[in-house]
Amino acid sequence: MVEKLCLQMSVKEQIDQSKLPEHIAIIMDGNGRWAKEKGEMRVFGHQNGVTAVREALEAAVEIGLPYLTLYAFSTENWSRPQSEVNALMELLVNSLNQELPTFHKHRIRVNSIGRTADLPEHCQGTLRQTIEETKHHTGCTLTLALSYGSREEILSATKRLAEQVQQGHLQIQEIDEKLFSAHLYTEGMPDPDILIRTSGEERISNYMLWQIAYAELFFLPILWPEFTREHLFQCIYDYQTRERRFGKTSEQL
Ligand code: FPP
């Protein structure tokens, strides 16, 4: 009887609201392959990737997820053909402008991580303005990783700490995980509980290497433009069935 009832319930309804993850990070992969499968240009894949971004964000809002972080452009992505880089930058600007009413409606706070000073001036302007206009929102924090690379992030944190030691403002013994975390782009954010990567590739690709130390990993065999809200709900549901021990034994939990 219970089983029968469960079958009739949607995945979303089966999610335990008291055990929601705080933070989901996503590597949105497979736009190019999706476009190729359809005989289209890569940019067509990115354009349809925006629809999937909307799906992920809507699902996050519906379920009450506090943090969603999307890998939108890596430090390595600068080496793609200039036309593709330009198209991605335009897509970012257009999406931010277009989605502003949605950000306001759902009280979404937009944030970014990465070397955003590398972005073209007009992208930086739109991004800055969106962040400014949504900074008081208290719903989901949508963080866009832009010109982001985890090794670069870790190196720059290390250099800043080393400088403080060199100038006599900090003792080496004072450097602990908390202080180190506070020097990363993700300062003040909880670490991701879930990392999702689409496209069937099972790699981390220089994404939040420090922060995902205890994240549950989900590698989905679908291409990013195929991602729907149901995929996010399914990952959250599966996450709730996994036992997170953080190095302890089952009995100690
Ligand atoms: C990876 O697919 C995807 C990207 C490098 C860009 C992600 C961008 C979007 C989803 C659209 C814009 C985003 C926002 C937030 C407005 P790929 O091109 O590496 O695919 P492939 O591995 O199949 O070639």
py3Dmol code that shows the C-alpha trace and the ligand (Angstrom):
import py3Dmol

protein = """\
ATOM      1  CA  MET A   1       0.000   0.000   0.000  1.00  0.00           C
ATOM      2  CA  VAL A   2       2.803   2.403   1.015  1.00  0.00           C
ATOM      3  CA  GLU A   3       4.794   1.387  -2.079  1.00  0.00           C
ATOM      4  CA  LYS A   4       1.768   2.004  -4.252  1.00  0.00           C
ATOM      5  CA  LEU A   5       1.336   5.447  -2.739  1.00  0.00           C
ATOM      6  CA  CYS A   6       5.034   6.245  -3.308  1.00  0.00           C
ATOM      7  CA  LEU A   7       4.718   5.273  -6.961  1.00  0.00           C
ATOM      8  CA  GLN A   8       1.993   7.844  -7.341  1.00  0.00           C
ATOM      9  CA  MET A   9       4.009  10.563  -5.637  1.00  0.00           C
ATOM     10  CA  SER A  10       6.362  12.698  -7.713  1.00  0.00           C
ATOM     11  CA  VAL A  11      10.052  12.688  -6.817  1.00  0.00           C
ATOM     12  CA  LYS A  12       9.679  16.245  -5.553  1.00  0.00           C
ATOM     13  CA  GLU A  13       6.927  15.175  -3.144  1.00  0.00           C
ATOM     14  CA  GLN A  14       9.159  12.416  -1.798  1.00  0.00           C
ATOM     15  CA  ILE A  15      11.940  14.837  -0.859  1.00  0.00           C
ATOM     16  CA  ASP A  16      12.365  15.264   2.887  1.00  0.00           C
ATOM     17  CA  GLN A  17      12.202  19.034   3.429  1.00  0.00           C
ATOM     18  CA  SER A  18      13.970  18.704   6.792  1.00  0.00           C
ATOM     19  CA  LYS A  19      17.081  17.211   5.135  1.00  0.00           C
ATOM     20  CA  LEU A  20      17.534  19.527   2.184  1.00  0.00           C
ATOM     21  CA  PRO A  21      21.065  20.189   0.963  1.00  0.00           C
ATOM     22  CA  GLU A  22      22.234  23.746   1.559  1.00  0.00           C
ATOM     23  CA  HIS A  23      24.298  24.084  -1.566  1.00  0.00           C
ATOM     24  CA  ILE A  24      24.274  22.413  -4.984  1.00  0.00           C
ATOM     25  CA  ALA A  25      27.081  23.059  -7.471  1.00  0.00           C
ATOM     26  CA  ILE A  26      26.691  22.114 -11.129  1.00  0.00           C
ATOM     27  CA  ILE A  27      29.145  21.562 -13.988  1.00  0.00           C
ATOM     28  CA  MET A  28      26.941  22.261 -17.002  1.00  0.00           C
ATOM     29  CA  ASP A  29      28.581  20.084 -19.646  1.00  0.00           C
ATOM     30  CA  GLY A  30      27.558  18.873 -23.081  1.00  0.00           C
ATOM     31  CA  ASN A  31      26.157  21.916 -24.882  1.00  0.00           C
ATOM     32  CA  GLY A  32      28.503  21.438 -27.832  1.00  0.00           C
ATOM     33  CA  ARG A  33      27.749  17.728 -28.209  1.00  0.00           C
ATOM     34  CA  TRP A  34      24.009  18.370 -27.955  1.00  0.00           C
ATOM     35  CA  ALA A  35      24.243  20.898 -30.801  1.00  0.00           C
ATOM     36  CA  LYS A  36      26.429  18.573 -32.879  1.00  0.00           C
ATOM     37  CA  GLU A  37      23.906  15.744 -32.492  1.00  0.00           C
ATOM     38  CA  LYS A  38      21.336  18.093 -34.016  1.00  0.00           C
ATOM     39  CA  GLY A  39      23.671  19.210 -36.814  1.00  0.00           C
ATOM     40  CA  GLU A  40      23.799  22.712 -35.366  1.00  0.00           C
ATOM     41  CA  MET A  41      26.575  25.121 -34.360  1.00  0.00           C
ATOM     42  CA  ARG A  42      27.957  24.931 -30.811  1.00  0.00           C
ATOM     43  CA  VAL A  43      26.392  28.289 -29.956  1.00  0.00           C
ATOM     44  CA  PHE A  44      22.958  26.728 -30.488  1.00  0.00           C
ATOM     45  CA  GLY A  45      23.829  24.311 -27.688  1.00  0.00           C
ATOM     46  CA  HIS A  46      24.771  27.159 -25.360  1.00  0.00           C
ATOM     47  CA  GLN A  47      21.541  28.994 -26.197  1.00  0.00           C
ATOM     48  CA  ASN A  48      19.557  25.909 -25.235  1.00  0.00           C
ATOM     49  CA  GLY A  49      21.757  25.558 -22.182  1.00  0.00           C
ATOM     50  CA  VAL A  50      20.141  28.738 -20.883  1.00  0.00           C
ATOM     51  CA  THR A  51      16.764  26.950 -20.817  1.00  0.00           C
ATOM     52  CA  ALA A  52      18.338  24.265 -18.644  1.00  0.00           C
ATOM     53  CA  VAL A  53      19.783  26.961 -16.359  1.00  0.00           C
ATOM     54  CA  ARG A  54      16.224  28.266 -15.943  1.00  0.00           C
ATOM     55  CA  GLU A  55      15.002  24.737 -15.112  1.00  0.00           C
ATOM     56  CA  ALA A  56      17.692  24.282 -12.464  1.00  0.00           C
ATOM     57  CA  LEU A  57      16.993  27.669 -10.929  1.00  0.00           C
ATOM     58  CA  GLU A  58      13.223  27.167 -10.877  1.00  0.00           C
ATOM     59  CA  ALA A  59      13.663  23.796  -9.200  1.00  0.00           C
ATOM     60  CA  ALA A  60      16.021  25.346  -6.638  1.00  0.00           C
ATOM     61  CA  VAL A  61      13.477  28.055  -5.863  1.00  0.00           C
ATOM     62  CA  GLU A  62      10.563  25.584  -5.688  1.00  0.00           C
ATOM     63  CA  ILE A  63      12.336  23.319  -3.234  1.00  0.00           C
ATOM     64  CA  GLY A  64      13.806  26.164  -1.165  1.00  0.00           C
ATOM     65  CA  LEU A  65      17.487  25.505  -1.875  1.00  0.00           C
ATOM     66  CA  PRO A  66      19.654  28.229  -0.282  1.00  0.00           C
ATOM     67  CA  TYR A  67      22.645  28.086  -2.702  1.00  0.00           C
ATOM     68  CA  LEU A  68      22.994  27.081  -6.352  1.00  0.00           C
ATOM     69  CA  THR A  69      26.386  27.548  -8.045  1.00  0.00           C
ATOM     70  CA  LEU A  70      26.820  27.106 -11.796  1.00  0.00           C
ATOM     71  CA  TYR A  71      30.096  26.666 -13.664  1.00  0.00           C
ATOM     72  CA  ALA A  72      29.337  29.033 -16.535  1.00  0.00           C
ATOM     73  CA  PHE A  73      32.854  29.818 -17.812  1.00  0.00           C
ATOM     74  CA  SER A  74      36.195  28.408 -16.700  1.00  0.00           C
ATOM     75  CA  THR A  75      39.636  30.049 -16.872  1.00  0.00           C
ATOM     76  CA  GLU A  76      40.412  27.383 -19.514  1.00  0.00           C
ATOM     77  CA  ASN A  77      37.379  28.363 -21.629  1.00  0.00           C
ATOM     78  CA  TRP A  78      39.225  31.537 -22.760  1.00  0.00           C
ATOM     79  CA  SER A  79      41.164  29.336 -25.172  1.00  0.00           C
ATOM     80  CA  ARG A  80      38.005  28.432 -27.152  1.00  0.00           C
ATOM     81  CA  PRO A  81      37.494  30.071 -30.578  1.00  0.00           C
ATOM     82  CA  GLN A  82      36.974  33.822 -30.101  1.00  0.00           C
ATOM     83  CA  SER A  83      33.535  33.632 -31.767  1.00  0.00           C
ATOM     84  CA  GLU A  84      32.351  31.090 -29.179  1.00  0.00           C
ATOM     85  CA  VAL A  85      33.770  33.140 -26.293  1.00  0.00           C
ATOM     86  CA  ASN A  86      31.987  36.241 -27.624  1.00  0.00           C
ATOM     87  CA  ALA A  87      28.723  34.324 -28.000  1.00  0.00           C
ATOM     88  CA  LEU A  88      28.949  33.035 -24.426  1.00  0.00           C
ATOM     89  CA  MET A  89      29.590  36.554 -23.102  1.00  0.00           C
ATOM     90  CA  GLU A  90      26.582  37.922 -25.026  1.00  0.00           C
ATOM     91  CA  LEU A  91      24.442  35.066 -23.775  1.00  0.00           C
ATOM     92  CA  LEU A  92      25.455  35.905 -20.230  1.00  0.00           C
ATOM     93  CA  VAL A  93      24.606  39.609 -20.605  1.00  0.00           C
ATOM     94  CA  ASN A  94      21.280  38.895 -22.339  1.00  0.00           C
ATOM     95  CA  SER A  95      20.301  36.239 -19.795  1.00  0.00           C
ATOM     96  CA  LEU A  96      21.074  38.474 -16.822  1.00  0.00           C
ATOM     97  CA  ASN A  97      19.050  41.322 -18.334  1.00  0.00           C
ATOM     98  CA  GLN A  98      16.174  39.054 -19.305  1.00  0.00           C
ATOM     99  CA  GLU A  99      15.997  37.219 -15.995  1.00  0.00           C
ATOM    100  CA  LEU A 100      16.126  40.282 -13.741  1.00  0.00           C
ATOM    101  CA  PRO A 101      12.327  40.312 -13.187  1.00  0.00           C
ATOM    102  CA  THR A 102      12.559  36.599 -12.208  1.00  0.00           C
ATOM    103  CA  PHE A 103      15.371  37.381  -9.755  1.00  0.00           C
ATOM    104  CA  HIS A 104      13.180  40.040  -8.159  1.00  0.00           C
ATOM    105  CA  LYS A 105      10.014  37.914  -8.201  1.00  0.00           C
ATOM    106  CA  HIS A 106      11.655  34.990  -6.404  1.00  0.00           C
ATOM    107  CA  ARG A 107      14.013  37.094  -4.254  1.00  0.00           C
ATOM    108  CA  ILE A 108      17.056  35.459  -5.898  1.00  0.00           C
ATOM    109  CA  ARG A 109      20.418  36.970  -4.988  1.00  0.00           C
ATOM    110  CA  VAL A 110      22.940  36.839  -7.814  1.00  0.00           C
ATOM    111  CA  ASN A 111      26.591  36.430  -6.988  1.00  0.00           C
ATOM    112  CA  SER A 112      29.751  35.498  -8.883  1.00  0.00           C
ATOM    113  CA  ILE A 113      33.025  33.721  -8.206  1.00  0.00           C
ATOM    114  CA  GLY A 114      36.144  33.835 -10.353  1.00  0.00           C
ATOM    115  CA  ARG A 115      38.395  36.403 -11.997  1.00  0.00           C
ATOM    116  CA  THR A 116      35.485  38.483 -13.242  1.00  0.00           C
ATOM    117  CA  ALA A 117      37.874  41.368 -14.012  1.00  0.00           C
ATOM    118  CA  ASP A 118      38.881  39.263 -17.066  1.00  0.00           C
ATOM    119  CA  LEU A 119      35.380  39.571 -18.563  1.00  0.00           C
ATOM    120  CA  PRO A 120      34.697  42.185 -21.261  1.00  0.00           C
ATOM    121  CA  GLU A 121      33.835  45.570 -19.734  1.00  0.00           C
ATOM    122  CA  HIS A 122      30.129  45.476 -20.676  1.00  0.00           C
ATOM    123  CA  CYS A 123      29.731  41.982 -19.135  1.00  0.00           C
ATOM    124  CA  GLN A 124      31.359  43.186 -15.946  1.00  0.00           C
ATOM    125  CA  GLY A 125      28.961  46.139 -15.922  1.00  0.00           C
ATOM    126  CA  THR A 126      25.824  43.997 -16.330  1.00  0.00           C
ATOM    127  CA  LEU A 127      27.084  41.494 -13.776  1.00  0.00           C
ATOM    128  CA  ARG A 128      27.933  44.224 -11.246  1.00  0.00           C
ATOM    129  CA  GLN A 129      24.534  45.839 -11.737  1.00  0.00           C
ATOM    130  CA  THR A 130      22.655  42.541 -11.325  1.00  0.00           C
ATOM    131  CA  ILE A 131      24.607  41.707  -8.174  1.00  0.00           C
ATOM    132  CA  GLU A 132      23.968  45.192  -6.788  1.00  0.00           C
ATOM    133  CA  GLU A 133      20.243  45.140  -7.592  1.00  0.00           C
ATOM    134  CA  THR A 134      19.696  41.725  -6.015  1.00  0.00           C
ATOM    135  CA  LYS A 135      22.057  41.974  -3.039  1.00  0.00           C
ATOM    136  CA  HIS A 136      19.269  42.384  -0.457  1.00  0.00           C
ATOM    137  CA  HIS A 137      17.293  39.358  -1.652  1.00  0.00           C
ATOM    138  CA  THR A 138      17.047  36.562   0.868  1.00  0.00           C
ATOM    139  CA  GLY A 139      15.900  33.659  -1.316  1.00  0.00           C
ATOM    140  CA  CYS A 140      18.238  31.357  -3.241  1.00  0.00           C
ATOM    141  CA  THR A 141      21.751  32.656  -3.883  1.00  0.00           C
ATOM    142  CA  LEU A 142      22.595  31.975  -7.521  1.00  0.00           C
ATOM    143  CA  THR A 143      26.360  32.064  -7.943  1.00  0.00           C
ATOM    144  CA  LEU A 144      27.856  32.123 -11.415  1.00  0.00           C
ATOM    145  CA  ALA A 145      31.410  30.828 -11.688  1.00  0.00           C
ATOM    146  CA  LEU A 146      32.899  33.060 -14.395  1.00  0.00           C
ATOM    147  CA  SER A 147      36.515  32.937 -15.500  1.00  0.00           C
ATOM    148  CA  TYR A 148      36.757  30.554 -12.571  1.00  0.00           C
ATOM    149  CA  GLY A 149      39.495  28.034 -11.900  1.00  0.00           C
ATOM    150  CA  SER A 150      39.931  26.323  -8.574  1.00  0.00           C
ATOM    151  CA  ARG A 151      43.734  26.088  -8.685  1.00  0.00           C
ATOM    152  CA  GLU A 152      43.945  29.820  -9.441  1.00  0.00           C
ATOM    153  CA  GLU A 153      41.564  30.479  -6.528  1.00  0.00           C
ATOM    154  CA  ILE A 154      43.676  28.370  -4.135  1.00  0.00           C
ATOM    155  CA  LEU A 155      46.918  29.979  -5.336  1.00  0.00           C
ATOM    156  CA  SER A 156      45.611  33.501  -4.935  1.00  0.00           C
ATOM    157  CA  ALA A 157      44.337  32.701  -1.409  1.00  0.00           C
ATOM    158  CA  THR A 158      47.754  31.239  -0.557  1.00  0.00           C
ATOM    159  CA  LYS A 159      49.569  34.310  -1.878  1.00  0.00           C
ATOM    160  CA  ARG A 160      47.358  36.685   0.102  1.00  0.00           C
ATOM    161  CA  LEU A 161      47.932  34.703   3.305  1.00  0.00           C
ATOM    162  CA  ALA A 162      51.693  34.557   2.624  1.00  0.00           C
ATOM    163  CA  GLU A 163      51.736  38.332   2.146  1.00  0.00           C
ATOM    164  CA  GLN A 164      50.034  38.836   5.500  1.00  0.00           C
ATOM    165  CA  VAL A 165      52.621  36.569   7.167  1.00  0.00           C
ATOM    166  CA  GLN A 166      55.469  38.397   5.398  1.00  0.00           C
ATOM    167  CA  GLN A 167      54.149  41.764   6.584  1.00  0.00           C
ATOM    168  CA  GLY A 168      53.884  40.461  10.149  1.00  0.00           C
ATOM    169  CA  HIS A 169      50.076  40.727  10.304  1.00  0.00           C
ATOM    170  CA  LEU A 170      49.543  36.966  10.617  1.00  0.00           C
ATOM    171  CA  GLN A 171      51.254  34.039  12.354  1.00  0.00           C
ATOM    172  CA  ILE A 172      51.662  30.814  10.345  1.00  0.00           C
ATOM    173  CA  GLN A 173      50.057  28.913  13.262  1.00  0.00           C
ATOM    174  CA  GLU A 174      46.900  30.984  12.816  1.00  0.00           C
ATOM    175  CA  ILE A 175      46.289  29.584   9.326  1.00  0.00           C
ATOM    176  CA  ASP A 176      43.572  26.954   9.611  1.00  0.00           C
ATOM    177  CA  GLU A 177      40.794  25.629   7.343  1.00  0.00           C
ATOM    178  CA  LYS A 178      38.403  28.370   8.419  1.00  0.00           C
ATOM    179  CA  LEU A 179      40.845  31.171   7.642  1.00  0.00           C
ATOM    180  CA  PHE A 180      41.859  29.573   4.347  1.00  0.00           C
ATOM    181  CA  SER A 181      38.189  29.199   3.304  1.00  0.00           C
ATOM    182  CA  ALA A 182      37.647  32.857   4.111  1.00  0.00           C
ATOM    183  CA  HIS A 183      40.257  33.777   1.486  1.00  0.00           C
ATOM    184  CA  LEU A 184      38.519  31.855  -1.323  1.00  0.00           C
ATOM    185  CA  TYR A 185      35.977  33.414  -3.719  1.00  0.00           C
ATOM    186  CA  THR A 186      33.317  31.395  -1.882  1.00  0.00           C
ATOM    187  CA  GLU A 187      33.924  33.218   1.407  1.00  0.00           C
ATOM    188  CA  GLY A 188      30.796  33.084   3.567  1.00  0.00           C
ATOM    189  CA  MET A 189      29.136  30.347   1.485  1.00  0.00           C
ATOM    190  CA  PRO A 190      28.567  26.816   2.808  1.00  0.00           C
ATOM    191  CA  ASP A 191      30.505  24.088   0.973  1.00  0.00           C
ATOM    192  CA  PRO A 192      28.454  22.244  -1.692  1.00  0.00           C
ATOM    193  CA  ASP A 193      26.642  19.158  -0.387  1.00  0.00           C
ATOM    194  CA  ILE A 194      26.016  17.990  -3.939  1.00  0.00           C
ATOM    195  CA  LEU A 195      28.076  18.317  -7.113  1.00  0.00           C
ATOM    196  CA  ILE A 196      26.312  17.457 -10.361  1.00  0.00           C
ATOM    197  CA  ARG A 197      28.024  17.077 -13.721  1.00  0.00           C
ATOM    198  CA  THR A 198      26.101  16.379 -16.890  1.00  0.00           C
ATOM    199  CA  SER A 199      27.295  14.833 -20.195  1.00  0.00           C
ATOM    200  CA  GLY A 200      28.469  11.506 -18.763  1.00  0.00           C
ATOM    201  CA  GLU A 201      32.034  12.783 -18.174  1.00  0.00           C
ATOM    202  CA  GLU A 202      33.250  11.883 -14.698  1.00  0.00           C
ATOM    203  CA  ARG A 203      35.711  14.688 -14.002  1.00  0.00           C
ATOM    204  CA  ILE A 204      35.869  17.713 -11.704  1.00  0.00           C
ATOM    205  CA  SER A 205      37.651  19.978 -14.222  1.00  0.00           C
ATOM    206  CA  ASN A 206      39.170  22.432 -11.753  1.00  0.00           C
ATOM    207  CA  TYR A 207      35.838  23.225 -10.076  1.00  0.00           C
ATOM    208  CA  MET A 208      35.690  24.047  -6.350  1.00  0.00           C
ATOM    209  CA  LEU A 209      38.418  21.535  -5.468  1.00  0.00           C
ATOM    210  CA  TRP A 210      38.704  22.738  -1.862  1.00  0.00           C
ATOM    211  CA  GLN A 211      34.965  23.194  -1.323  1.00  0.00           C
ATOM    212  CA  ILE A 212      33.766  19.777  -2.592  1.00  0.00           C
ATOM    213  CA  ALA A 213      35.869  17.802  -0.081  1.00  0.00           C
ATOM    214  CA  TYR A 214      32.733  16.103   1.312  1.00  0.00           C
ATOM    215  CA  ALA A 215      30.238  16.714  -1.514  1.00  0.00           C
ATOM    216  CA  GLU A 216      28.154  13.853  -2.874  1.00  0.00           C
ATOM    217  CA  LEU A 217      28.972  13.470  -6.573  1.00  0.00           C
ATOM    218  CA  PHE A 218      26.381  12.889  -9.300  1.00  0.00           C
ATOM    219  CA  PHE A 219      27.453  12.254 -12.885  1.00  0.00           C
ATOM    220  CA  LEU A 220      24.376  12.320 -15.100  1.00  0.00           C
ATOM    221  CA  PRO A 221      24.369  10.634 -18.529  1.00  0.00           C
ATOM    222  CA  ILE A 222      22.492  13.494 -20.175  1.00  0.00           C
ATOM    223  CA  LEU A 223      23.723  16.583 -22.006  1.00  0.00           C
ATOM    224  CA  TRP A 224      23.228  19.936 -20.260  1.00  0.00           C
ATOM    225  CA  PRO A 225      20.428  21.272 -22.552  1.00  0.00           C
ATOM    226  CA  GLU A 226      18.430  18.140 -21.596  1.00  0.00           C
ATOM    227  CA  PHE A 227      18.598  18.940 -17.883  1.00  0.00           C
ATOM    228  CA  THR A 228      15.187  19.537 -16.283  1.00  0.00           C
ATOM    229  CA  ARG A 229      13.894  20.355 -12.814  1.00  0.00           C
ATOM    230  CA  GLU A 230      13.153  16.626 -12.373  1.00  0.00           C
ATOM    231  CA  HIS A 231      16.871  15.834 -12.618  1.00  0.00           C
ATOM    232  CA  LEU A 232      17.600  18.233  -9.779  1.00  0.00           C
ATOM    233  CA  PHE A 233      14.798  16.765  -7.647  1.00  0.00           C
ATOM    234  CA  GLN A 234      16.072  13.231  -8.366  1.00  0.00           C
ATOM    235  CA  CYS A 235      19.621  14.162  -7.279  1.00  0.00           C
ATOM    236  CA  ILE A 236      18.296  15.675  -4.038  1.00  0.00           C
ATOM    237  CA  TYR A 237      16.166  12.580  -3.405  1.00  0.00           C
ATOM    238  CA  ASP A 238      19.137  10.247  -4.042  1.00  0.00           C
ATOM    239  CA  TYR A 239      21.376  12.448  -1.873  1.00  0.00           C
ATOM    240  CA  GLN A 240      18.951  11.956   1.002  1.00  0.00           C
ATOM    241  CA  THR A 241      19.330   8.184   0.722  1.00  0.00           C
ATOM    242  CA  ARG A 242      23.143   8.370   0.939  1.00  0.00           C
ATOM    243  CA  GLU A 243      24.883   8.179   4.298  1.00  0.00           C
ATOM    244  CA  ARG A 244      27.337  11.051   4.777  1.00  0.00           C
ATOM    245  CA  ARG A 245      29.838   9.972   7.397  1.00  0.00           C
ATOM    246  CA  PHE A 246      32.481  12.740   7.157  1.00  0.00           C
ATOM    247  CA  GLY A 247      35.138  10.191   8.163  1.00  0.00           C
ATOM    248  CA  LYS A 248      33.127   8.692  11.049  1.00  0.00           C
ATOM    249  CA  THR A 249      31.581   5.212  11.282  1.00  0.00           C
ATOM    250  CA  SER A 250      27.849   4.605  10.697  1.00  0.00           C
ATOM    251  CA  GLU A 251      27.404   3.907  14.412  1.00  0.00           C
ATOM    252  CA  GLN A 252      28.885   7.263  15.394  1.00  0.00           C
ATOM    253  CA  LEU A 253      26.405   9.289  13.372  1.00  0.00           C
TER     254      LEU A 253
END
"""
ligand_1 = """\
24
FPP
C 30.013 23.298 -21.377
O 29.564 22.649 -22.545
C 29.331 24.559 -21.203
C 29.926 25.775 -21.118
C 31.385 25.946 -21.227
C 29.168 27.021 -20.974
C 27.968 26.953 -20.118
C 27.080 28.043 -20.518
C 25.725 27.991 -20.539
C 24.950 26.845 -20.078
C 24.932 29.127 -21.086
C 25.117 30.442 -20.430
C 25.057 30.410 -18.958
C 24.431 31.306 -18.175
C 24.594 31.198 -16.708
C 23.563 32.366 -18.706
P 30.605 22.385 -23.708
O 30.532 23.513 -24.658
O 31.960 22.129 -23.138
O 30.011 21.089 -24.332
P 30.839 19.916 -25.028
O 31.696 19.296 -23.954
O 29.782 18.998 -25.503
O 31.647 20.517 -26.139
"""
view = py3Dmol.view(width=600, height=400)
view.addModel(protein, "pdb")
view.setStyle({"model": 0}, {"cartoon": {"style": "trace"}})
view.addModel(ligand_1, "xyz")
view.setStyle({"model": 1}, {"stick": {}})
view.zoomTo()
view.show()
